[in-house]
Amino acid sequence: KCTITNSTAATSGCTATGQLQLQDIDAGTAGTSGLGLTAGAVWGDYIYLAGGACGSGSTAGSETISCDGVTSSGTNNRAEINKVFVAKIDATNNIVKAGITANNEWQIASNTLPEVRRREVAFAVNGYLYVAAGHDGTKGVVATISDVIDAKIDPTTENLGAFTQISQSGRTNKKI
């Protein structure tokens, strides 16, 4: 959290005190991996981080361990994830635990993205979280995703409903 000067956009007084830190999500890095290439959106007092990548995944014998601890055989790039992380922005603009589960960390929404993706775009409008485009590394190569998916945001818990595809190749069948 920083103070930003309006006229110059200079930052000062930056601190992580009172801020909920994103937990390590890569089971193979022993606490040293963060989350990058993710998409963020804000809805009300909540912030959502959809998909992204952590580290490069790790190997255990012939198995590849993904960022979220799932093992998979083959040449899949397991650094990408399909989880959506949720946290609350409190009255003093600190990022704090959302009320989805009891643990004191960024919460993982009950419903995940239909596939892993990184470098996507996310936005929240009219009570829905939208995730558009990105790259999917599960095919052994980086493939471009050109759809738009959405999930209803539960206004009481800020958790997400199931994601549904609302467009393919840039064509939408839902009014946003």
C-alpha beads as a LAMMPS data file, in Angstrom:
LAMMPS data file: protein, C-alpha beads

176 atoms
175 bonds

1 atom types
1 bond types

-500.0 500.0 xlo xhi
-500.0 500.0 ylo yhi
-500.0 500.0 zlo zhi

Masses

1 110.0

Atoms # bond

1 1 1 0.000 0.000 0.000
2 1 1 1.499 3.357 -1.047
3 1 1 0.646 7.035 -1.062
4 1 1 0.441 8.317 -4.649
5 1 1 0.904 12.017 -5.418
6 1 1 -1.783 13.110 -7.893
7 1 1 0.275 15.640 -9.847
8 1 1 3.392 13.503 -10.354
9 1 1 2.187 9.942 -9.717
10 1 1 5.183 9.533 -7.407
11 1 1 4.802 6.900 -4.706
12 1 1 5.917 7.139 -1.087
13 1 1 5.355 5.442 2.235
14 1 1 4.937 1.988 0.684
15 1 1 4.390 -0.815 3.165
16 1 1 3.075 -4.370 3.267
17 1 1 1.879 -3.936 6.869
18 1 1 -1.778 -4.921 7.163
19 1 1 -1.800 -6.395 3.661
20 1 1 -2.754 -10.012 3.109
21 1 1 0.104 -11.636 1.191
22 1 1 -0.661 -14.100 -1.586
23 1 1 0.295 -17.549 -0.344
24 1 1 2.848 -19.741 -2.083
25 1 1 0.905 -21.760 -4.634
26 1 1 3.701 -23.827 -6.180
27 1 1 4.111 -27.079 -4.242
28 1 1 7.529 -27.627 -5.820
29 1 1 9.253 -24.402 -4.739
30 1 1 9.166 -24.702 -0.928
31 1 1 7.655 -21.270 -0.356
32 1 1 9.560 -19.233 -2.935
33 1 1 7.031 -18.951 -5.764
34 1 1 4.470 -16.240 -6.271
35 1 1 1.811 -15.647 -8.898
36 1 1 2.347 -13.735 -12.123
37 1 1 0.796 -13.266 -15.552
38 1 1 -2.612 -13.141 -13.866
39 1 1 -5.628 -10.945 -14.484
40 1 1 -7.177 -8.833 -11.735
41 1 1 -10.605 -7.298 -11.320
42 1 1 -12.372 -5.402 -8.526
43 1 1 -16.058 -5.795 -7.661
44 1 1 -17.331 -3.729 -4.728
45 1 1 -14.919 -4.295 -1.846
46 1 1 -13.390 -7.448 -3.321
47 1 1 -10.453 -8.140 -5.581
48 1 1 -10.243 -11.199 -7.840
49 1 1 -7.080 -12.672 -9.403
50 1 1 -7.957 -15.125 -12.180
51 1 1 -5.557 -17.707 -13.574
52 1 1 -1.931 -16.850 -14.129
53 1 1 1.319 -18.737 -13.695
54 1 1 3.721 -19.593 -10.919
55 1 1 7.325 -20.687 -11.248
56 1 1 7.718 -23.329 -13.907
57 1 1 6.165 -26.313 -12.197
58 1 1 8.488 -29.019 -10.893
59 1 1 9.101 -32.677 -11.515
60 1 1 8.923 -35.712 -9.241
61 1 1 10.200 -38.714 -11.173
62 1 1 8.221 -38.884 -14.407
63 1 1 5.362 -36.778 -13.029
64 1 1 5.076 -33.011 -13.391
65 1 1 3.726 -31.182 -10.352
66 1 1 1.618 -28.136 -11.143
67 1 1 1.434 -24.885 -9.225
68 1 1 -1.483 -26.213 -7.245
69 1 1 0.111 -29.570 -6.393
70 1 1 -1.666 -31.686 -9.023
71 1 1 0.519 -34.239 -10.801
72 1 1 0.199 -34.913 -14.507
73 1 1 2.104 -37.139 -16.945
74 1 1 3.194 -35.912 -20.332
75 1 1 4.647 -32.683 -21.671
76 1 1 2.038 -30.344 -20.271
77 1 1 3.256 -26.954 -19.112
78 1 1 1.943 -27.017 -15.541
79 1 1 3.039 -23.519 -14.533
80 1 1 -0.385 -22.121 -15.474
81 1 1 -3.313 -22.353 -13.073
82 1 1 -7.099 -22.273 -13.313
83 1 1 -7.844 -20.964 -9.816
84 1 1 -9.447 -17.632 -8.920
85 1 1 -8.104 -15.970 -5.746
86 1 1 -10.345 -13.608 -3.762
87 1 1 -9.527 -11.022 -1.062
88 1 1 -11.385 -8.107 0.515
89 1 1 -10.416 -4.436 0.471
90 1 1 -11.242 -3.054 3.933
91 1 1 -12.270 0.479 4.971
92 1 1 -8.617 1.551 5.294
93 1 1 -7.758 0.136 1.821
94 1 1 -5.859 -2.848 3.222
95 1 1 -6.188 -6.161 1.433
96 1 1 -7.573 -8.634 3.976
97 1 1 -9.106 -12.118 4.078
98 1 1 -12.431 -12.637 2.321
99 1 1 -15.042 -14.716 4.139
100 1 1 -15.114 -17.771 1.849
101 1 1 -13.121 -20.053 4.204
102 1 1 -11.686 -19.745 7.701
103 1 1 -7.962 -19.695 6.846
104 1 1 -6.165 -16.342 6.907
105 1 1 -4.977 -16.148 3.306
106 1 1 -6.270 -15.210 -0.121
107 1 1 -9.326 -17.369 -0.605
108 1 1 -9.720 -19.715 -3.549
109 1 1 -13.139 -19.418 -5.176
110 1 1 -15.244 -22.581 -5.195
111 1 1 -15.398 -22.665 -8.988
112 1 1 -12.285 -22.612 -11.149
113 1 1 -11.730 -21.442 -14.706
114 1 1 -12.696 -24.163 -17.246
115 1 1 -9.038 -24.430 -18.306
116 1 1 -5.713 -23.014 -17.196
117 1 1 -4.846 -19.650 -18.687
118 1 1 -2.296 -16.895 -18.279
119 1 1 -1.945 -13.394 -19.744
120 1 1 -5.704 -13.098 -19.861
121 1 1 -7.890 -10.070 -19.146
122 1 1 -10.450 -9.904 -16.323
123 1 1 -13.127 -7.360 -15.472
124 1 1 -16.222 -7.267 -13.285
125 1 1 -19.497 -5.731 -14.510
126 1 1 -23.091 -6.027 -13.274
127 1 1 -22.308 -8.763 -10.742
128 1 1 -20.285 -10.990 -13.080
129 1 1 -16.572 -11.695 -13.325
130 1 1 -15.493 -11.910 -16.979
131 1 1 -12.238 -13.501 -18.129
132 1 1 -11.177 -13.047 -21.742
133 1 1 -8.499 -14.560 -23.964
134 1 1 -5.064 -15.596 -22.724
135 1 1 -2.713 -18.507 -23.299
136 1 1 -3.266 -22.157 -22.390
137 1 1 -0.146 -24.206 -21.710
138 1 1 -1.796 -27.596 -21.189
139 1 1 -1.453 -28.765 -24.771
140 1 1 2.342 -29.056 -24.580
141 1 1 2.646 -25.803 -26.526
142 1 1 1.401 -22.321 -25.814
143 1 1 -1.990 -22.000 -27.466
144 1 1 -3.956 -18.771 -27.700
145 1 1 -7.433 -18.754 -26.163
146 1 1 -9.854 -16.355 -27.839
147 1 1 -13.065 -16.841 -25.864
148 1 1 -14.818 -14.919 -23.077
149 1 1 -16.144 -16.700 -19.983
150 1 1 -18.155 -15.358 -17.065
151 1 1 -19.204 -16.359 -13.547
152 1 1 -21.896 -14.799 -11.349
153 1 1 -20.513 -13.151 -8.201
154 1 1 -22.517 -14.135 -5.115
155 1 1 -23.357 -10.771 -3.479
156 1 1 -23.417 -12.233 0.057
157 1 1 -20.205 -14.304 0.009
158 1 1 -18.356 -12.760 -2.980
159 1 1 -17.687 -16.342 -4.113
160 1 1 -18.185 -17.293 -7.773
161 1 1 -20.760 -19.411 -9.557
162 1 1 -19.738 -21.776 -12.328
163 1 1 -17.981 -20.250 -15.341
164 1 1 -19.769 -20.396 -18.677
165 1 1 -18.457 -19.580 -22.130
166 1 1 -20.257 -16.572 -23.587
167 1 1 -18.213 -16.101 -26.756
168 1 1 -15.857 -17.860 -29.121
169 1 1 -13.334 -16.158 -31.367
170 1 1 -14.479 -12.708 -30.314
171 1 1 -18.198 -13.186 -30.992
172 1 1 -20.456 -12.781 -27.982
173 1 1 -23.945 -14.162 -27.497
174 1 1 -24.584 -12.290 -24.251
175 1 1 -25.161 -8.607 -23.704
176 1 1 -22.507 -7.326 -21.272

Bonds

1 1 1 2
2 1 2 3
3 1 3 4
4 1 4 5
5 1 5 6
6 1 6 7
7 1 7 8
8 1 8 9
9 1 9 10
10 1 10 11
11 1 11 12
12 1 12 13
13 1 13 14
14 1 14 15
15 1 15 16
16 1 16 17
17 1 17 18
18 1 18 19
19 1 19 20
20 1 20 21
21 1 21 22
22 1 22 23
23 1 23 24
24 1 24 25
25 1 25 26
26 1 26 27
27 1 27 28
28 1 28 29
29 1 29 30
30 1 30 31
31 1 31 32
32 1 32 33
33 1 33 34
34 1 34 35
35 1 35 36
36 1 36 37
37 1 37 38
38 1 38 39
39 1 39 40
40 1 40 41
41 1 41 42
42 1 42 43
43 1 43 44
44 1 44 45
45 1 45 46
46 1 46 47
47 1 47 48
48 1 48 49
49 1 49 50
50 1 50 51
51 1 51 52
52 1 52 53
53 1 53 54
54 1 54 55
55 1 55 56
56 1 56 57
57 1 57 58
58 1 58 59
59 1 59 60
60 1 60 61
61 1 61 62
62 1 62 63
63 1 63 64
64 1 64 65
65 1 65 66
66 1 66 67
67 1 67 68
68 1 68 69
69 1 69 70
70 1 70 71
71 1 71 72
72 1 72 73
73 1 73 74
74 1 74 75
75 1 75 76
76 1 76 77
77 1 77 78
78 1 78 79
79 1 79 80
80 1 80 81
81 1 81 82
82 1 82 83
83 1 83 84
84 1 84 85
85 1 85 86
86 1 86 87
87 1 87 88
88 1 88 89
89 1 89 90
90 1 90 91
91 1 91 92
92 1 92 93
93 1 93 94
94 1 94 95
95 1 95 96
96 1 96 97
97 1 97 98
98 1 98 99
99 1 99 100
100 1 100 101
101 1 101 102
102 1 102 103
103 1 103 104
104 1 104 105
105 1 105 106
106 1 106 107
107 1 107 108
108 1 108 109
109 1 109 110
110 1 110 111
111 1 111 112
112 1 112 113
113 1 113 114
114 1 114 115
115 1 115 116
116 1 116 117
117 1 117 118
118 1 118 119
119 1 119 120
120 1 120 121
121 1 121 122
122 1 122 123
123 1 123 124
124 1 124 125
125 1 125 126
126 1 126 127
127 1 127 128
128 1 128 129
129 1 129 130
130 1 130 131
131 1 131 132
132 1 132 133
133 1 133 134
134 1 134 135
135 1 135 136
136 1 136 137
137 1 137 138
138 1 138 139
139 1 139 140
140 1 140 141
141 1 141 142
142 1 142 143
143 1 143 144
144 1 144 145
145 1 145 146
146 1 146 147
147 1 147 148
148 1 148 149
149 1 149 150
150 1 150 151
151 1 151 152
152 1 152 153
153 1 153 154
154 1 154 155
155 1 155 156
156 1 156 157
157 1 157 158
158 1 158 159
159 1 159 160
160 1 160 161
161 1 161 162
162 1 162 163
163 1 163 164
164 1 164 165
165 1 165 166
166 1 166 167
167 1 167 168
168 1 168 169
169 1 169 170
170 1 170 171
171 1 171 172
172 1 172 173
173 1 173 174
174 1 174 175
175 1 175 176
